[in-house]
Amino acid sequence: MLHTRLCDLFGIDYPVLNAPMGGGDAPAQLAAAVSEAGGLGLIGGTTMGGAEWLVAQIRLARDLTDRPFGVGFISHLPNAAELMAVALREGVRIVAHSFADPSPFVEAAHDVGAIVLCQVRTVDDARRAASAGVDVVTAQGTEAGGHTGLVSTFPLLPAVVDAVAPVPVVAAGGIADGRGIAAALMLGAEGVWLGTRFLATHECGTSDAYKERVVSATGDDTVLTDLFDIAVGMPWPEGVSGRAIRNRFVERWESREDELRTWAIEHRDQYRSLGGDTEVAERAIWAGEAASFVTGIESAADVVRDLVADAADVLTARPATVLRNP
């Protein structure tokens, strides 16, 4: 069906990866399910649980699958090197970094035979990652959910492919069906990295309310904003904002960022603790423009199988007749 050199590099059947979403959204159950279905599952290694949580997740994933899986990190945070070291000590041999220069992480990973991915949002960052010696570059477009850059996926992707060749490139952002996968492969990607499509799966670590909101949303409902990060006090590199589903919090604070900063000084702890019925209305529901293609909550294995089958159908279909004016 679908096979690229990425499959050979990772020892997987299909070049489909779940995004290693932080905060517990991509736990062992999700990574193992994706890997069992033939893709590459990635645990989101950056959570409030720290090293202890990560060790437990890696061991659980290993109990759930004997297929390859990896761990991804939000790498501009100060504990990224520590968490990667934990993963490597636990025998993980695929690690993914994002939001930082990967140079400090590559040597330690390569020393134990680990494969290093680095997610980037610009061509310049892609060149730096390749120069640092990463094994795979992920080109993430602004359509992606969660934290992302400003350039759209399909203009960014071929430019990154050209800039870092022969390093394999994975496409991320706005891809949630077989047509998107086929388009990414035609533009030179060796695989795809999907977050939003895996949010509405049984194995994802988000709440039921979160999943249902993603299912009910469309791409038009998303907004690229710094409001949620200001509220929780989470710093991100320059040029990175978060794409989330527009909600009551956005409507209340949009165009009032300075006032929100003042409000957050007093209310940050209270805001961080919000859950239950207030989550969807007040907290960030990180999701990308591909929410338009998420129509129900399924198992992650079914998602992988459907994506692969649909992409194969698109790639093998007879080209449509092109109509021209006489």
C-alpha positions as CSV (number, residue, x, y, z in Angstrom):
1,M,0.0,0.0,0.0
2,L,2.0,3.0,1.3
3,H,5.7,2.5,1.7
4,T,8.5,5.1,1.7
5,R,12.1,5.1,3.0
6,L,10.7,6.4,6.3
7,C,9.2,3.0,6.8
8,D,12.6,1.3,6.4
9,L,14.2,3.9,8.7
10,F,11.7,3.3,11.5
11,G,10.9,-0.4,10.8
12,I,7.2,0.4,10.3
13,D,4.6,-0.5,7.7
14,Y,3.1,2.9,6.9
15,P,4.5,6.4,7.0
16,V,1.9,7.7,9.4
17,L,2.9,9.3,12.7
18,N,0.7,10.7,15.5
19,A,1.9,14.0,16.8
20,P,3.5,13.7,20.2
21,M,1.0,16.1,21.8
22,G,2.0,17.4,25.2
23,G,0.0,17.6,28.4
24,G,-0.9,14.0,28.3
25,D,-2.8,14.2,25.1
26,A,-0.6,11.6,23.4
27,P,-0.2,8.9,26.1
28,A,1.1,5.4,25.8
29,Q,-2.2,4.0,24.8
30,L,-2.4,6.3,21.7
31,A,1.2,5.7,20.7
32,A,0.9,1.9,21.1
33,A,-2.3,1.8,19.1
34,V,-0.8,3.7,16.2
35,S,2.3,1.5,16.2
36,E,0.2,-1.7,16.4
37,A,-1.7,-0.5,13.3
38,G,1.5,-0.2,11.4
39,G,2.4,3.5,11.9
40,L,4.8,5.2,14.3
41,G,3.3,6.0,17.6
42,L,4.8,8.9,19.5
43,I,4.3,9.6,23.2
44,G,4.1,13.3,24.1
45,G,6.9,13.3,26.7
46,T,6.3,16.8,28.0
47,T,3.7,16.9,30.8
48,M,3.3,18.1,34.4
49,G,4.1,14.5,35.5
50,G,7.8,14.9,34.5
51,A,10.2,12.0,34.4
52,E,8.2,9.6,36.6
53,W,5.2,9.9,34.4
54,L,7.3,9.4,31.3
55,V,8.9,6.3,32.6
56,A,5.5,4.8,33.4
57,Q,4.2,5.7,29.9
58,I,7.2,4.2,28.1
59,R,6.9,0.9,30.1
60,L,3.1,0.8,29.4
61,A,3.6,1.3,25.7
62,R,6.1,-1.5,25.7
63,D,3.5,-3.7,27.4
64,L,1.0,-2.8,24.8
65,T,3.1,-3.3,21.6
66,D,6.3,-4.8,20.4
67,R,6.4,-2.4,17.4
68,P,8.6,0.6,17.3
69,F,7.4,3.8,19.0
70,G,9.1,7.0,20.1
71,V,8.8,10.0,22.4
72,G,8.5,13.7,21.5
73,F,9.5,16.7,23.5
74,I,8.7,20.5,23.7
75,S,12.4,21.2,23.5
76,H,12.7,24.9,24.4
77,L,11.6,24.0,27.9
78,P,14.4,23.6,30.5
79,N,13.7,19.9,31.3
80,A,13.9,18.7,27.6
81,A,17.4,17.3,27.9
82,E,16.6,15.5,31.2
83,L,13.4,14.0,29.7
84,M,15.2,12.8,26.6
85,A,17.9,11.2,28.8
86,V,15.1,9.4,30.7
87,A,13.6,8.1,27.4
88,L,17.0,6.9,26.2
89,R,17.7,5.1,29.4
90,E,14.4,3.4,29.1
91,G,15.5,2.1,25.7
92,V,13.5,4.5,23.4
93,R,15.4,4.8,20.1
94,I,13.2,7.3,18.3
95,V,13.0,10.9,19.7
96,A,11.4,14.0,18.3
97,H,12.2,17.6,19.2
98,S,10.3,20.8,18.4
99,F,10.5,24.5,19.1
100,A,14.3,24.6,19.7
101,D,17.6,24.2,18.0
102,P,18.1,20.4,18.1
103,S,21.9,20.7,18.2
104,P,22.2,20.1,22.0
105,F,20.2,16.8,21.7
106,V,21.6,15.1,18.6
107,E,24.9,13.7,19.9
108,A,23.5,12.1,23.0
109,A,20.8,10.4,21.0
110,H,23.1,9.2,18.2
111,D,25.5,7.9,20.8
112,V,23.0,5.2,21.8
113,G,21.8,4.6,18.2
114,A,18.6,6.7,18.5
115,I,16.9,8.3,15.5
116,V,16.2,12.1,15.9
117,L,13.3,13.9,14.3
118,C,13.0,17.7,14.5
119,Q,9.9,19.7,13.7
120,V,10.4,23.1,12.1
121,R,8.2,25.9,10.8
122,T,10.6,27.8,8.5
123,V,13.0,26.8,5.8
124,D,15.9,28.4,7.8
125,D,15.1,26.3,10.8
126,A,15.0,23.2,8.5
127,R,18.5,24.0,7.3
128,R,19.7,24.4,10.8
129,A,18.2,21.1,11.9
130,A,19.7,19.3,9.0
131,S,23.1,20.9,9.7
132,A,22.8,19.7,13.3
133,G,22.6,16.1,12.0
134,V,18.9,15.2,12.7
135,D,17.7,12.1,10.8
136,V,14.3,13.4,9.8
137,V,12.8,16.9,9.5
138,T,9.1,17.5,10.1
139,A,7.8,20.6,8.2
140,Q,4.8,21.9,10.2
141,G,2.4,24.4,8.6
142,T,0.3,27.0,10.3
143,E,-2.9,24.9,9.7
144,A,-1.7,22.6,12.5
145,G,-3.4,22.5,15.9
146,G,-1.5,23.6,19.0
147,H,1.6,25.6,18.6
148,T,2.8,26.4,15.1
149,G,4.2,29.0,12.8
150,L,2.9,31.3,10.1
151,V,3.6,29.5,6.8
152,S,1.1,27.1,5.3
153,T,2.0,23.5,4.9
154,F,1.9,23.0,1.2
155,P,4.1,26.0,0.3
156,L,6.5,25.2,3.2
157,L,6.8,21.4,2.5
158,P,8.4,21.4,-0.9
159,A,10.7,24.3,0.1
160,V,11.9,22.3,3.1
161,V,12.3,19.1,1.0
162,D,14.5,21.0,-1.4
163,A,16.5,22.7,1.4
164,V,17.4,19.6,3.4
165,A,17.7,16.9,0.7
166,P,18.5,14.0,1.1
167,V,17.2,14.2,4.7
168,P,13.7,12.7,4.7
169,V,10.9,15.2,5.4
170,V,7.6,14.5,7.2
171,A,4.6,16.8,6.5
172,A,2.4,18.2,9.4
173,G,-0.5,20.6,9.5
174,G,-3.9,20.4,7.9
175,I,-3.6,16.7,6.9
176,A,-6.4,14.5,8.1
177,D,-7.5,12.2,5.2
178,G,-6.1,10.2,2.4
179,R,-6.2,13.1,0.0
180,G,-4.0,15.2,2.3
181,I,-1.5,12.3,2.7
182,A,-1.4,11.8,-1.1
183,A,-0.8,15.5,-1.7
184,A,2.0,15.6,0.9
185,L,3.7,12.6,-0.7
186,M,3.4,14.1,-4.1
187,L,5.1,17.2,-2.8
188,G,8.1,15.2,-1.6
189,A,7.2,14.2,1.9
190,E,8.2,10.7,3.1
191,G,5.4,10.6,5.7
192,V,2.8,12.5,7.6
193,W,2.5,13.6,11.2
194,L,-1.1,14.1,12.4
195,G,-2.4,15.6,15.6
196,T,-5.9,16.8,15.1
197,R,-7.0,13.6,13.4
198,F,-6.0,11.6,16.5
199,L,-7.6,13.9,19.0
200,A,-11.0,12.3,18.5
201,T,-9.8,8.8,19.3
202,H,-10.5,6.6,22.3
203,E,-6.9,6.4,23.2
204,C,-6.2,10.1,23.2
205,G,-5.7,11.6,26.6
206,T,-8.1,14.5,26.3
207,S,-11.5,14.6,28.0
208,D,-14.7,13.5,26.3
209,A,-15.9,17.1,26.2
210,Y,-12.6,18.1,24.4
211,K,-13.0,15.3,21.8
212,E,-16.7,16.1,21.2
213,R,-15.8,19.8,20.6
214,V,-13.2,18.8,18.0
215,V,-15.7,16.6,16.3
216,S,-18.3,19.4,16.1
217,A,-15.8,22.0,14.9
218,T,-14.6,23.0,11.5
219,G,-11.4,24.6,10.3
220,D,-13.3,27.9,10.3
221,D,-13.8,27.7,14.0
222,T,-10.0,27.7,14.8
223,V,-8.0,30.8,15.6
224,L,-4.2,31.4,15.9
225,T,-3.7,33.2,19.1
226,D,-1.4,33.9,22.1
227,L,-4.3,34.4,24.6
228,F,-4.2,30.9,26.2
229,D,-0.4,31.1,26.6
230,I,-0.7,34.5,28.3
231,A,-3.3,33.2,30.6
232,V,-1.2,30.2,31.8
233,G,2.2,32.0,31.6
234,M,3.7,29.6,29.1
235,P,6.5,31.1,27.0
236,W,7.1,30.1,23.4
237,P,9.7,31.1,20.8
238,E,9.2,34.1,18.6
239,G,7.0,33.4,15.7
240,V,5.1,30.6,17.4
241,S,1.4,30.9,18.4
242,G,-1.3,28.4,19.3
243,R,-4.1,27.3,17.0
244,A,-7.2,26.4,19.0
245,I,-11.0,26.3,18.6
246,R,-12.5,29.7,19.2
247,N,-14.5,29.8,22.5
248,R,-15.8,32.1,25.1
249,F,-12.4,32.9,26.5
250,V,-11.2,34.1,23.1
251,E,-14.2,36.2,22.5
252,R,-13.8,37.9,25.9
253,W,-10.1,38.7,25.6
254,E,-9.5,39.1,21.9
255,S,-7.6,42.3,21.1
256,R,-7.1,42.8,24.9
257,E,-3.8,41.1,25.4
258,D,-2.3,43.7,27.7
259,E,-5.4,43.6,30.0
260,L,-5.2,39.8,30.0
261,R,-1.6,39.9,31.2
262,T,-2.7,42.0,34.1
263,W,-5.6,39.7,34.9
264,A,-3.4,36.6,34.7
265,I,-1.1,37.8,37.5
266,E,-3.9,37.4,40.0
267,H,-6.0,34.7,38.4
268,R,-3.4,32.3,36.7
269,D,-3.6,29.5,39.3
270,Q,-7.3,29.6,39.3
271,Y,-7.4,29.5,35.5
272,R,-5.0,26.6,35.3
273,S,-7.2,24.5,37.5
274,L,-10.4,24.9,35.5
275,G,-11.9,21.7,34.3
276,G,-15.1,19.9,33.8
277,D,-17.9,21.9,32.3
278,T,-15.7,25.0,32.0
279,E,-12.9,23.4,30.0
280,V,-14.4,23.8,26.5
281,A,-15.6,27.3,27.1
282,E,-12.5,28.7,28.9
283,R,-9.4,26.5,28.4
284,A,-7.6,25.9,25.1
285,I,-9.0,23.2,22.9
286,W,-5.9,22.9,20.7
287,A,-7.0,21.7,17.2
288,G,-6.1,22.5,13.7
289,E,-7.9,23.4,10.5
290,A,-8.2,19.7,9.7
291,A,-11.0,19.6,12.3
292,S,-13.3,19.8,9.3
293,F,-12.4,16.2,8.5
294,V,-12.9,14.8,12.1
295,T,-16.4,13.5,12.2
296,G,-16.5,11.0,15.0
297,I,-14.6,9.4,17.8
298,E,-12.9,6.2,16.7
299,S,-10.1,3.9,17.7
300,A,-6.6,5.1,16.6
301,A,-6.1,1.8,14.8
302,D,-9.1,2.4,12.6
303,V,-7.9,5.9,11.9
304,V,-4.6,4.6,10.7
305,R,-6.1,1.9,8.6
306,D,-8.6,4.3,7.0
307,L,-6.0,6.9,6.3
308,V,-3.7,4.4,4.6
309,A,-6.4,2.8,2.5
310,D,-7.8,6.2,1.4
311,A,-4.3,7.5,0.5
312,A,-3.5,4.4,-1.5
313,D,-6.8,4.7,-3.4
314,V,-6.1,8.3,-4.3
315,L,-2.5,7.6,-5.4
316,T,-3.6,4.6,-7.6
317,A,-6.7,6.2,-9.0
318,R,-6.7,7.1,-12.7
319,P,-6.1,10.8,-13.2
320,A,-9.2,12.8,-13.8
321,T,-9.9,14.2,-17.3
322,V,-8.7,17.8,-17.6
323,L,-11.3,19.9,-19.4
324,R,-9.9,22.6,-21.7
325,N,-11.6,25.3,-23.7
326,P,-11.8,24.5,-27.4
